[in-house]
């Protein structure tokens, strides 16, 4: 199996782009198929890849915040509970430390993922991100009810169409 994009699709993935969620889910599937050696390799890619959460608004080449969450899950799948807890605590600590930030957008930035220059409330956008991160971190730490509360707040208070919050809230309900 290869993750290389065909040349005819143009740019493909940016250099350094991590797909921890893909590697983690691939590891789960391989483990269920009894292909443990391949599963460990997939978990290893997810566990080692990516940066910790960065601050402020995301640019088009930044890693989504879920990558640190799936990095933690992959570490747990490999038996590295201390590494998993560190990933999840990092999400919670970042959210707590930055929920009051008021980000500023560079008017001349060319790599924003959406048209943010005239967005009305960047502070609310930041709070939404921080509550999402905290929800992921709490979920990873096994604090399910608190995680549900954070993810529900993302959907009810900030963005009813927040896909990440909806997906992870549904997973917690299972």
ZIGIWO-V446195 format. One line per field, one symbol per residue. ss: DSSP state (2 for helix, 1 for strand, 0 for the rest). A space follows every 50 residues. Layout:
BEGIN
ss=???
END
This chain:
BEGIN
ss=00000022200000000002222222222222000222222222222200 00000000100000022222222222200022222222222222222200 00000000000100000000022222222222222222220002222222 222222220000222222222220
END
